[in-house]
Amino acid sequence: MRIVRTDSFKKDYKEIPVAVQEKFKKKIILFFENIKHPSLRVKKIGGHKHKWEASIDMFYRFTFEIHHDFYLLRRIGPHDRVLRNP
């Protein structure tokens, strides 16, 4: 599986603190190796058939879709903001 980022994800990523970017870099390796890793706390987003969320830490999340041969990273940022428009 490969990882593709939306323009919204790229924009969001630039806006999060550098410390969170560093945490995300570690989490995305775990995600790529094992999407079910417990520290990611992956779960389906309620009300959205094909959208999922994963934790970076207790405050920051990223959202994604699972496609046949790639993961589409949609948004990244504070939990409340990201889940308003996943």
C-alpha positions in Angstrom: 0.0 0.0 0.0 1.1 3.5 -0.7 0.2 6.8 1.0 -1.4 9.7 -0.9 -2.0 13.1 0.7 -4.8 15.5 -0.2 -4.0 19.2 -0.7 -6.0 19.8 2.5 -3.7 17.4 4.4 -0.6 19.1 3.0 -2.0 22.6 4.1 -3.0 21.3 7.5 0.4 19.7 8.0 2.2 23.0 7.5 0.0 24.6 10.1 0.6 22.2 13.0 3.4 22.7 15.5 6.8 21.2 14.5 6.7 18.9 17.6 3.4 17.4 16.4 4.9 17.0 12.9 7.7 14.9 14.5 5.2 12.8 16.4 3.3 12.3 13.2 6.4 11.1 11.4 6.7 8.3 14.0 3.0 7.4 13.8 2.9 7.2 10.0 5.7 4.6 10.1 3.6 2.6 12.6 0.5 3.2 10.4 2.3 2.0 7.3 3.7 -1.1 9.1 0.5 -2.0 11.0 -2.7 0.0 10.7 -4.0 -1.8 13.8 -1.2 -0.7 16.1 -2.8 0.1 19.4 -1.2 3.5 19.8 -2.9 4.7 16.6 -6.3 4.1 18.1 -7.8 3.8 14.5 -11.5 3.9 14.3 -14.2 4.7 11.8 -15.7 8.2 11.9 -19.3 8.1 12.8 -21.6 9.2 10.0 -18.9 8.7 7.3 -19.0 5.4 5.5 -15.4 5.4 4.2 -13.5 7.8 6.5 -11.3 6.8 9.4 -9.3 8.6 12.1 -6.1 7.8 13.9 -4.4 9.4 16.9 -1.1 11.2 16.9 -1.5 12.1 20.6 -4.5 12.9 22.8 -5.2 16.2 21.1 -4.1 15.7 17.4 -5.6 13.3 14.8 -5.4 12.5 11.2 -8.1 11.3 9.0 -7.9 8.9 6.0 -9.7 6.7 3.5 -8.7 3.1 2.6 -8.6 2.4 -1.1 -7.7 -0.7 -3.0 -4.0 0.0 -3.3 -3.4 3.2 -1.2 -4.3 5.1 1.9 -5.6 8.7 1.3 -4.6 11.0 4.1 -7.3 13.7 4.2 -6.8 16.0 7.2 -4.5 16.4 10.2 -4.8 18.7 13.2 -6.6 19.2 16.5 -9.3 16.5 17.2 -12.3 18.9 17.1 -11.3 20.8 14.0 -10.3 17.7 12.0 -13.6 15.9 12.8 -15.8 18.8 11.8 -14.7 18.2 8.2 -12.9 14.9 8.0 
